[in-house]
């Protein structure tokens, strides 16, 4: 009985021991699996973050390369330096060209599109007069030849002289005492709009004379778009407080409006764009006299009293 109990008990202990061993082994295996799983998960997470870091690095490098590429798309080609008068551009039937005028030497220089000198002229200016403007530069506007023509305006502060020349310095027309010229276009037709302003000291009134000339040719599209028949003159004129200076630019274009005194000295300049069509200029600090404003080859004037 006792032996049987002992044997049963022994068998019972043995069975329980084996069960515990099996459970322990299962737990150990499960722990190993869990540990391996965590290790594998950690490795996967680490690999994932490494991949993210690599992707982020490549993305940053890509942005840097793109930024450098974008910055490299615009570069300075050439710089013009002229004394007393700015350099400007114009178009001919053969393409883009430039011109500049030196007020010390009275030399007018035309440049090719590659910035090489095309031709230099020494302009004759009457005693007491100075350069006022150079406008309507083209080659197929005033006649059908291949020569460059331009309107050259000078002033002594009171009177003006407007003449049309070609690149050989032949005088094609003398407009007389005129100060402003621009090309107006419409319905495929181009006309020359010329202005004169005279002052009567007795009546203290200003008289405007506007002349319109027919033209055999036309300006290239890019140039004619800079001119407008709808540009008003400065108002109120004369003034001693504020003056409105109307302008017109093609959509999206910016430019610089420059104000000069009657001696041709730059008084101030304003940046303009196509968002508006005029600037309000404070002239309270200006001395009495005649002033001119110019942008994109268009010019006009106002008087401060």
Secondary structure as the mmCIF struct_conf table of DSSP 4:
data_model
#
loop_
_struct_conf.conf_type_id
_struct_conf.id
_struct_conf.beg_label_comp_id
_struct_conf.beg_label_asym_id
_struct_conf.beg_label_seq_id
_struct_conf.end_label_comp_id
_struct_conf.end_label_asym_id
_struct_conf.end_label_seq_id
HELX_RH_AL_P HELX_RH_AL_P1 UNK A 2 UNK A 71
TURN_TY1_P TURN_TY1_P1 UNK A 72 UNK A 73
BEND BEND1 UNK A 83 UNK A 85
STRN STRN1 UNK A 88 UNK A 92
TURN_TY1_P TURN_TY1_P2 UNK A 93 UNK A 94
STRN STRN2 UNK A 95 UNK A 102
TURN_TY1_P TURN_TY1_P3 UNK A 103 UNK A 106
STRN STRN3 UNK A 107 UNK A 111
TURN_TY1_P TURN_TY1_P4 UNK A 113 UNK A 114
BEND BEND2 UNK A 115 UNK A 115
STRN STRN4 UNK A 117 UNK A 122
TURN_TY1_P TURN_TY1_P5 UNK A 127 UNK A 128
STRN STRN5 UNK A 130 UNK A 138
BEND BEND3 UNK A 139 UNK A 147
STRN STRN6 UNK A 149 UNK A 155
BEND BEND4 UNK A 157 UNK A 158
STRN STRN7 UNK A 160 UNK A 166
TURN_TY1_P TURN_TY1_P6 UNK A 167 UNK A 168
STRN STRN8 UNK A 171 UNK A 176
BEND BEND5 UNK A 177 UNK A 177
STRN STRN9 UNK A 180 UNK A 186
TURN_TY1_P TURN_TY1_P7 UNK A 187 UNK A 188
STRN STRN10 UNK A 189 UNK A 200
TURN_TY1_P TURN_TY1_P8 UNK A 201 UNK A 204
STRN STRN11 UNK A 205 UNK A 214
BEND BEND6 UNK A 216 UNK A 217
HELX_RH_AL_P HELX_RH_AL_P2 UNK A 221 UNK A 224
TURN_TY1_P TURN_TY1_P9 UNK A 225 UNK A 226
TURN_TY1_P TURN_TY1_P10 UNK A 229 UNK A 230
HELX_LH_PP_P HELX_LH_PP_P1 UNK A 231 UNK A 234
STRN STRN12 UNK A 235 UNK A 235
BEND BEND7 UNK A 236 UNK A 238
STRN STRN13 UNK A 239 UNK A 239
BEND BEND8 UNK A 240 UNK A 241
STRN STRN14 UNK A 242 UNK A 246
TURN_TY1_P TURN_TY1_P11 UNK A 251 UNK A 252
STRN STRN15 UNK A 254 UNK A 261
TURN_TY1_P TURN_TY1_P12 UNK A 262 UNK A 263
BEND BEND9 UNK A 264 UNK A 264
STRN STRN16 UNK A 266 UNK A 273
TURN_TY1_P TURN_TY1_P13 UNK A 274 UNK A 275
BEND BEND10 UNK A 277 UNK A 277
STRN STRN17 UNK A 278 UNK A 282
TURN_TY1_P TURN_TY1_P14 UNK A 284 UNK A 285
BEND BEND11 UNK A 286 UNK A 286
HELX_LH_PP_P HELX_LH_PP_P2 UNK A 287 UNK A 287
BEND BEND12 UNK A 288 UNK A 288
STRN STRN18 UNK A 289 UNK A 295
TURN_TY1_P TURN_TY1_P15 UNK A 296 UNK A 297
STRN STRN19 UNK A 298 UNK A 304
#
